[in-house]
Amino acid sequence: MTSESLSEQHKKLGRAVTSLISEYAERLESAPVASPATPADLKRLFDEPLPLAGMPAEEILEQFARDVAPHAMQISSPRYFGQFNPTPLAIGVWADALCSALNQNAGAWRNGPTSALIEAQVIGWLCDLIGYGPGAFGVLASGGSEANLIALKCARDKAARDMCDLGVRAAGADLTIYASEQCHFSVEKSVDILGLGRKSLRKIDTDERFHIRVNLLREAIEKDRSDGRVPFCIVGIAGATSTGVIDPLPELAAIARENDCWFHVDAAYGGGLAFSDNQKKKLSGIELANSITFDPHKWMFVPFSCGTTLVRDGGNVLRDSFDISPEYLSEDRGGSDVQYDFFRYGQMGTRRFNALKLWMAFKFMGKRGYAETVERHLELTRHFADRLDELPDFERVGEIETAVCCFRYLPEHVRGLAPEDQDRAQQALQQRIEKSGRAFFPSTILQGRRALRVNINSYLTERRHVDDLVELLREEGNALGVDR
Ligand SMILES: Cc1ncc(COP(=O)(O)O)c(C=O)c1O
């Protein structure tokens, strides 16, 4: 293979893939949102022996078009109201192709010079947006889970000297961390990975609007202290996974300060509110956090995967926790290049040039483009909630603070059932709608009870899609009542 023939291959494949992608986009409006195929069905499609001889790229793409794309979850559909998984921007999709073509190793500066500087730039933009001062820094992560892990490692390592060398025994007592019972599961996973044990996480109850109850938080901290434990970190949520609500960040910041705790805000989803001058006030207090998780692959429409950890007090905080200099990456060039070695700021070694798609997305959308989209999503969610309020068989649960609306299907005959049967009715309705292929949304559990959860997350979603969803809920709800 010569570079000329490689260039020819790119041309040929590029044309074929461009058609596949644009045809895929064209079908988004009408394609079923979820495939009815079971894992067994899909296993039959892909169960082949290890290929011994290579095959032409055209045939591989044919199989992609026939077997892969149609059974994919159509996350990009305007009728996908699922987890925080938005339609990726076209510029982000193609930025991914460019990223793969350049194949920069965004770990050490020397292996990805432009990548490193662009990563520093986009991190700077995010810090600015969120209201951090000029000394703040950060690092791109694979997503919110890894971003939380990175932040909580910084928190752990600040709790006692020599933590990196000696592990948690350096603290001399059990470290405890606090978050609302609505926190993302990655917080619990992180404390496990960090050697603190899952039981070091105190899950604090929430009020009827699903915000952390600060009086209970204070009580838990006091109790732990009197039992000889060391509270070291408080996590606030800005855009909770199930409800989208935002914890009272200024109060949490004050409690963290009083108790000498690290304050981390998980704004993986809700960070997007910062684009809108009208909505940003909901995030008030976030700038007081020692660290923030903000996922561009959520409300910024950057294709997976792209998360960030931002730290208020600069890159040294991350380097204190993560920096190790392997001999093969330790040449001193006498400049500031080490400052751009992103492998020193997190856990990954070889890293993808993910900053490219984020940089392009920022430029393509601009702050205004993002603000308009975020505000439109909030309006559509409000519209959905208002329409739902007109239906006697549905009851909303909690508040709308972002583009998430939770509710329950509670017609007369379900209201009279035992709680577990009411929960089953929610799942039955969710399943009917998923199987219909006409929309997708998940169910969740809120304070022990099953609820339905809709998130407006695609920039393709319009009012008519939301109205169709309301109609679908009504129809399938009625059909469920008849079938019982
Ligand atoms: C609030 C919050 N934090 C963290 C995460 C984890 O993000 P990821 O799935 O990108 O790892 C999520 C995922 O939905 C989330 O909602």
The ligand as a MOL file (V3000), in Angstrom:
LIG
                    3D

  0  0  0     0  0            999 V3000
M  V30 BEGIN CTAB
M  V30 COUNTS 16 16 0 0 0
M  V30 BEGIN ATOM
M  V30 1 C -25.6580 13.5920 36.2460 0
M  V30 2 C -24.8230 12.5810 35.5360 0
M  V30 3 N -23.5420 12.4150 35.8830 0
M  V30 4 C -22.7420 11.5220 35.2770 0
M  V30 5 C -23.2150 10.7400 34.2650 0
M  V30 6 C -22.3170 9.7290 33.6130 0
M  V30 7 O -22.0190 10.1180 32.3300 0
M  V30 8 P -21.4910 9.0670 31.2470 0
M  V30 9 O -22.6120 8.1390 30.9740 0
M  V30 10 O -21.1060 9.9460 30.1230 0
M  V30 11 O -20.3160 8.3700 31.8360 0
M  V30 12 C -24.5480 10.8750 33.8570 0
M  V30 13 C -25.0850 10.0360 32.7750 0
M  V30 14 O -26.2080 10.1400 32.3780 0
M  V30 15 C -25.3740 11.8090 34.5090 0
M  V30 16 O -26.6590 11.9510 34.1750 0
M  V30 END ATOM
M  V30 BEGIN BOND
M  V30 1 1 1 2
M  V30 2 1 2 3
M  V30 3 2 2 15
M  V30 4 2 3 4
M  V30 5 1 4 5
M  V30 6 1 5 6
M  V30 7 2 5 12
M  V30 8 1 6 7
M  V30 9 1 7 8
M  V30 10 2 8 9
M  V30 11 1 8 10
M  V30 12 1 8 11
M  V30 13 1 12 13
M  V30 14 1 12 15
M  V30 15 2 13 14
M  V30 16 1 15 16
M  V30 END BOND
M  V30 END CTAB
M  END
